[in-house]
Amino acid sequence: MIPLKAEIDISSQNEKPWETYHMKDSIIQGRIDDIEAIKQAIYKILMTERYDYVIYDRNYGIELKDLIGRDRHYVCAVLKERVEDALLYDSRIKGIKDWSVTMGKNHITAEFTVETVRGSVEISRDFDI
């Protein structure tokens, strides 16, 4: 006998919208949630070049390719805006504060605090130029 209507009780399922796979060294190692999931999302967004991967929509990732080889002072001037644009796409992220940059010979190190709906996260990221 074929059922005419599928009855699924979704109210009884334990839904964890903050839970995701934990990736370490490109290997999935268990699951994480809350602030650790947000930290991982920040890392992934800042490591993904926008528009390069069809699996992601056009708003995911950061635009950095056009900054390679540019004057370091110009890169410092636009980098904060690019990071904010990339991260604010995630609805869990409210804003960025305490921005500082250090220029190296072939890279720029940005340090900043990301304000999330679950608290603050300190981020330090090297950008190759």
N, C-alpha and C positions, 0 to 999 in steps of 0.2 A: 504494500500500500504506500502510495506517495503522499507525503504531507502537503496540504494546500498552503500552509502558512508556517514559516519558520518562527519559532518563539525562542528568543534569546533574552535572558535576563541580564542586562548590562549593569544594573545597579549593584549586583553582587560581586562584580569583578573589582579587584584592587588595582585601580589605575594610579600610576606613578608618573605624572608628566615630567618630572625633573630627572628621572632616572635614564641613564644612557650607558653604553658600553665604555669601559675604561681602556684607553689605548696607551700603551707604553712601548716606545721603540718600534712603532708600527705593528705591534701585536696586541690583539684584544685580550685583556686580562681581567675578566670579571665585569662588574658593573659599579657605577658611581652615581651619586645624586647630589642635590642641593648645590652648594658653592663649588664643590669639586667638578661637577658637570659644567658649571658656568666657566670655570677656569679653563677646562678643556675646550669649550666652544670658542673662547677668546683665542687660545693658541691656534686652533684650526682655522679660524677666520683670518688671522694675521699671517698664516702660512700658505694661504690659498690665493693665487693670483686671480683677480676678478676677470670674468669673460673667457678664461682658458679651458674650463671644464664644462661640458654640456650637462653633466649630472647635476650641477648647481644652477639655481636661477641667476639671473643677471645682476641681482643685488647682493649676492654672497661673495665674500672675499674682499681683498684690498687691491687697489691699483698701484703697482710699484714699478712695473717694467719700464715705463716712460721716464722714470727718475734715474735709471742706471746711466752713469756717465755724466750726469748733470752736475753743476756746481753744488758743492756741499751746503752752502748757505741757502741756496734756492730750495734744496731738498728739506732742510730744516724748517724752512718757512711754510712748506705745503704738507709736510708729513703729519702734523697734528690733525689737520683737517681730514686727511685721508684715513687716518686711524679712527677718528670719530665717526666718519661716514660709514666705514666698514663695520664698526662695532655696534652702532646705534640701530642697525638693521635688526639685531636680536632684541626682542621685546623684553628680555630679562635685564637688559643693560639700560641704566638711566642716564649715565653721563661719564665724563672723564675729567679728572682734576689732578693737580700737582704734577703737571707736565714738565719734564726737563730732558734735554738732549745733550749728549757728549759726542763730539766729532772725533773719529779716528781717521787713520789714513784712507782706508777703503770701506769704512762702515760708519754708521751713526747708531749710537745706543740711545734708545728712548726709554725713559722710566716714567711711569704714570700710575695713577690709582683709578680703577674702574669702579664706579658706583653701580651696584646691582640691586635688584629687589630683595636679595638675600644678604646684603652687606657689601663691604669694600674688598677689593682684590688688588694687591700690588703686582704690577707687571713690569718686567724689564725685557726688552727685545732688541736685538741687533738687526739692523737693516743694512744689507750690502748695497753699496752704490758704485 
